[in-house]
Each structure stands twice: as C-alpha cells, then as structure tokens.
Amino acid sequence: MNPQASSRTNVVYRRTLKGQAAAMPSATPSMNDEHRRLLLLVNGFTPLDALARVCKFQQGPQDMADTLQSSGLIEEARERRHDNGMRAPWRTTEKTQ
C-alpha cells in the first residue's frame, strides 16, 4: 500500500456547483450508486476517511473521490482540512493550550 495515498484520506472535499446540481433529487443519475452516495455525503467539513467509515464502499473511497474530482463534481476544501490541532466547534468548554 502506498503510504502517501492512504494519508490523503484525511482530505476534506466539497461539492462544486456542478456537483451540487448532480446531487439534486431531480437530476438524472449519471454515475453509479456508490459514486452518487459519496457525492451526497461530501459536505466540506468531514474528512474522506470518516465518510468511508460511515459508508462501507465496495470501491476505494480515494479512487471514487478522484473520479468525482476529475469529473468536476467535487474539489478539495483546503481551508477545511483537518489536522490534530483542530478543535470541535461545539466543544466550547475546552481550554486551549
């Protein structure tokens, strides 16, 4: 396994305008069910590895994200990238160190 590829699963993706349109219920599905499910789960806040834990995909989540990204449906949300120092916004009683 490529360690660089596995570390990319902490990337946060968001839908593009094209992705938003494709996610609408009235849109004619132009992708398989797993890709559509991932597209619907992408929210701009949750890392890909957390989405993969929620939904057991048959195909690798990074491969599916790469396909959606190359189709222009999602993009990396760089400002929402999670790291070990990020606090949960709902935990207001935590003391910062």
Rosetta constraint file for C-alpha pairs under 8 A:
AtomPair CA 1 CA 5 HARMONIC 7.94 0.50
AtomPair CA 1 CA 6 HARMONIC 7.69 0.50
AtomPair CA 2 CA 6 HARMONIC 6.51 0.50
AtomPair CA 3 CA 7 HARMONIC 6.20 0.50
AtomPair CA 4 CA 8 HARMONIC 6.54 0.50
AtomPair CA 5 CA 9 HARMONIC 7.37 0.50
AtomPair CA 5 CA 62 HARMONIC 7.98 0.50
AtomPair CA 8 CA 62 HARMONIC 7.66 0.50
AtomPair CA 9 CA 47 HARMONIC 6.91 0.50
AtomPair CA 9 CA 48 HARMONIC 5.13 0.50
AtomPair CA 9 CA 49 HARMONIC 4.95 0.50
AtomPair CA 9 CA 61 HARMONIC 7.91 0.50
AtomPair CA 9 CA 62 HARMONIC 6.42 0.50
AtomPair CA 10 CA 47 HARMONIC 4.93 0.50
AtomPair CA 10 CA 48 HARMONIC 5.63 0.50
AtomPair CA 10 CA 49 HARMONIC 5.63 0.50
AtomPair CA 10 CA 50 HARMONIC 7.92 0.50
AtomPair CA 10 CA 81 HARMONIC 7.55 0.50
AtomPair CA 10 CA 82 HARMONIC 6.91 0.50
AtomPair CA 11 CA 47 HARMONIC 5.25 0.50
AtomPair CA 11 CA 48 HARMONIC 5.84 0.50
AtomPair CA 11 CA 49 HARMONIC 7.93 0.50
AtomPair CA 11 CA 76 HARMONIC 6.97 0.50
AtomPair CA 11 CA 77 HARMONIC 7.81 0.50
AtomPair CA 11 CA 81 HARMONIC 5.93 0.50
AtomPair CA 11 CA 82 HARMONIC 7.31 0.50
AtomPair CA 12 CA 44 HARMONIC 5.95 0.50
AtomPair CA 12 CA 45 HARMONIC 6.16 0.50
AtomPair CA 12 CA 46 HARMONIC 5.84 0.50
AtomPair CA 12 CA 47 HARMONIC 4.35 0.50
AtomPair CA 12 CA 48 HARMONIC 5.97 0.50
AtomPair CA 12 CA 76 HARMONIC 6.00 0.50
AtomPair CA 12 CA 77 HARMONIC 5.54 0.50
AtomPair CA 12 CA 78 HARMONIC 7.26 0.50
AtomPair CA 12 CA 80 HARMONIC 6.33 0.50
AtomPair CA 12 CA 81 HARMONIC 5.50 0.50
AtomPair CA 12 CA 82 HARMONIC 7.37 0.50
AtomPair CA 13 CA 42 HARMONIC 6.11 0.50
AtomPair CA 13 CA 43 HARMONIC 6.95 0.50
AtomPair CA 13 CA 44 HARMONIC 5.19 0.50
AtomPair CA 13 CA 45 HARMONIC 7.49 0.50
AtomPair CA 13 CA 46 HARMONIC 7.73 0.50
AtomPair CA 13 CA 47 HARMONIC 7.20 0.50
AtomPair CA 13 CA 48 HARMONIC 7.31 0.50
AtomPair CA 13 CA 74 HARMONIC 6.29 0.50
AtomPair CA 13 CA 75 HARMONIC 5.49 0.50
AtomPair CA 13 CA 76 HARMONIC 4.42 0.50
AtomPair CA 13 CA 77 HARMONIC 5.03 0.50
AtomPair CA 14 CA 42 HARMONIC 5.74 0.50
AtomPair CA 14 CA 43 HARMONIC 5.39 0.50
AtomPair CA 14 CA 44 HARMONIC 4.06 0.50
AtomPair CA 14 CA 45 HARMONIC 7.72 0.50
AtomPair CA 14 CA 74 HARMONIC 5.47 0.50
AtomPair CA 14 CA 75 HARMONIC 5.59 0.50
AtomPair CA 14 CA 76 HARMONIC 6.28 0.50
AtomPair CA 14 CA 77 HARMONIC 5.70 0.50
AtomPair CA 15 CA 19 HARMONIC 4.99 0.50
AtomPair CA 15 CA 20 HARMONIC 5.88 0.50
AtomPair CA 15 CA 39 HARMONIC 7.36 0.50
AtomPair CA 15 CA 42 HARMONIC 6.60 0.50
AtomPair CA 15 CA 43 HARMONIC 6.98 0.50
AtomPair CA 15 CA 44 HARMONIC 7.28 0.50
AtomPair CA 15 CA 73 HARMONIC 5.87 0.50
AtomPair CA 15 CA 74 HARMONIC 4.24 0.50
AtomPair CA 15 CA 75 HARMONIC 6.33 0.50
AtomPair CA 16 CA 20 HARMONIC 6.09 0.50
AtomPair CA 16 CA 72 HARMONIC 6.95 0.50
AtomPair CA 16 CA 73 HARMONIC 5.40 0.50
AtomPair CA 16 CA 74 HARMONIC 5.15 0.50
AtomPair CA 16 CA 75 HARMONIC 6.48 0.50
AtomPair CA 17 CA 21 HARMONIC 6.30 0.50
AtomPair CA 17 CA 73 HARMONIC 7.48 0.50
AtomPair CA 18 CA 22 HARMONIC 6.25 0.50
AtomPair CA 18 CA 72 HARMONIC 6.75 0.50
AtomPair CA 18 CA 73 HARMONIC 5.47 0.50
AtomPair CA 19 CA 23 HARMONIC 6.09 0.50
AtomPair CA 19 CA 39 HARMONIC 7.33 0.50
AtomPair CA 19 CA 72 HARMONIC 7.10 0.50
AtomPair CA 19 CA 73 HARMONIC 3.86 0.50
AtomPair CA 19 CA 74 HARMONIC 6.01 0.50
AtomPair CA 20 CA 24 HARMONIC 6.55 0.50
AtomPair CA 20 CA 73 HARMONIC 7.59 0.50
AtomPair CA 21 CA 27 HARMONIC 6.95 0.50
AtomPair CA 22 CA 27 HARMONIC 5.69 0.50
AtomPair CA 22 CA 28 HARMONIC 7.66 0.50
AtomPair CA 22 CA 29 HARMONIC 7.34 0.50
AtomPair CA 22 CA 30 HARMONIC 7.99 0.50
AtomPair CA 22 CA 73 HARMONIC 7.69 0.50
AtomPair CA 23 CA 27 HARMONIC 6.90 0.50
AtomPair CA 23 CA 36 HARMONIC 7.41 0.50
AtomPair CA 23 CA 39 HARMONIC 6.83 0.50
AtomPair CA 23 CA 40 HARMONIC 6.10 0.50
AtomPair CA 29 CA 36 HARMONIC 7.76 0.50
AtomPair CA 31 CA 35 HARMONIC 6.23 0.50
AtomPair CA 31 CA 36 HARMONIC 6.26 0.50
AtomPair CA 32 CA 36 HARMONIC 6.28 0.50
AtomPair CA 33 CA 37 HARMONIC 6.02 0.50
AtomPair CA 34 CA 38 HARMONIC 6.26 0.50
AtomPair CA 34 CA 57 HARMONIC 6.76 0.50
AtomPair CA 34 CA 58 HARMONIC 7.82 0.50
AtomPair CA 35 CA 39 HARMONIC 6.12 0.50
AtomPair CA 35 CA 64 HARMONIC 6.21 0.50
AtomPair CA 35 CA 68 HARMONIC 7.38 0.50
AtomPair CA 36 CA 40 HARMONIC 6.14 0.50
AtomPair CA 37 CA 41 HARMONIC 6.27 0.50
AtomPair CA 38 CA 42 HARMONIC 6.20 0.50
AtomPair CA 38 CA 51 HARMONIC 7.79 0.50
AtomPair CA 38 CA 64 HARMONIC 7.80 0.50
AtomPair CA 38 CA 65 HARMONIC 7.76 0.50
AtomPair CA 39 CA 68 HARMONIC 7.58 0.50
AtomPair CA 39 CA 73 HARMONIC 7.74 0.50
AtomPair CA 39 CA 74 HARMONIC 7.59 0.50
AtomPair CA 41 CA 51 HARMONIC 6.93 0.50
AtomPair CA 42 CA 46 HARMONIC 7.23 0.50
AtomPair CA 42 CA 51 HARMONIC 7.80 0.50
AtomPair CA 44 CA 77 HARMONIC 6.06 0.50
AtomPair CA 44 CA 80 HARMONIC 6.79 0.50
AtomPair CA 45 CA 80 HARMONIC 6.04 0.50
AtomPair CA 45 CA 81 HARMONIC 7.94 0.50
AtomPair CA 46 CA 50 HARMONIC 6.52 0.50
AtomPair CA 46 CA 51 HARMONIC 6.82 0.50
AtomPair CA 47 CA 51 HARMONIC 6.56 0.50
AtomPair CA 47 CA 81 HARMONIC 7.53 0.50
AtomPair CA 47 CA 82 HARMONIC 7.09 0.50
AtomPair CA 48 CA 52 HARMONIC 6.18 0.50
AtomPair CA 48 CA 61 HARMONIC 7.22 0.50
AtomPair CA 48 CA 62 HARMONIC 7.58 0.50
AtomPair CA 49 CA 53 HARMONIC 6.39 0.50
AtomPair CA 49 CA 61 HARMONIC 7.84 0.50
AtomPair CA 50 CA 54 HARMONIC 6.47 0.50
AtomPair CA 51 CA 55 HARMONIC 6.27 0.50
AtomPair CA 52 CA 56 HARMONIC 6.05 0.50
AtomPair CA 52 CA 57 HARMONIC 6.78 0.50
AtomPair CA 52 CA 61 HARMONIC 6.28 0.50
AtomPair CA 57 CA 61 HARMONIC 6.79 0.50
AtomPair CA 59 CA 63 HARMONIC 7.26 0.50
AtomPair CA 59 CA 64 HARMONIC 7.05 0.50
AtomPair CA 60 CA 64 HARMONIC 6.42 0.50
AtomPair CA 61 CA 65 HARMONIC 6.04 0.50
AtomPair CA 62 CA 66 HARMONIC 6.01 0.50
AtomPair CA 63 CA 67 HARMONIC 6.29 0.50
AtomPair CA 64 CA 68 HARMONIC 6.22 0.50
AtomPair CA 65 CA 69 HARMONIC 5.94 0.50
AtomPair CA 65 CA 74 HARMONIC 7.69 0.50
AtomPair CA 66 CA 70 HARMONIC 6.03 0.50
AtomPair CA 67 CA 71 HARMONIC 6.19 0.50
AtomPair CA 68 CA 72 HARMONIC 6.40 0.50
AtomPair CA 68 CA 73 HARMONIC 5.31 0.50
AtomPair CA 68 CA 74 HARMONIC 5.88 0.50
AtomPair CA 69 CA 73 HARMONIC 5.65 0.50
AtomPair CA 69 CA 74 HARMONIC 4.83 0.50
AtomPair CA 69 CA 75 HARMONIC 5.72 0.50
AtomPair CA 77 CA 81 HARMONIC 6.61 0.50
AtomPair CA 82 CA 86 HARMONIC 6.40 0.50
AtomPair CA 87 CA 91 HARMONIC 7.49 0.50
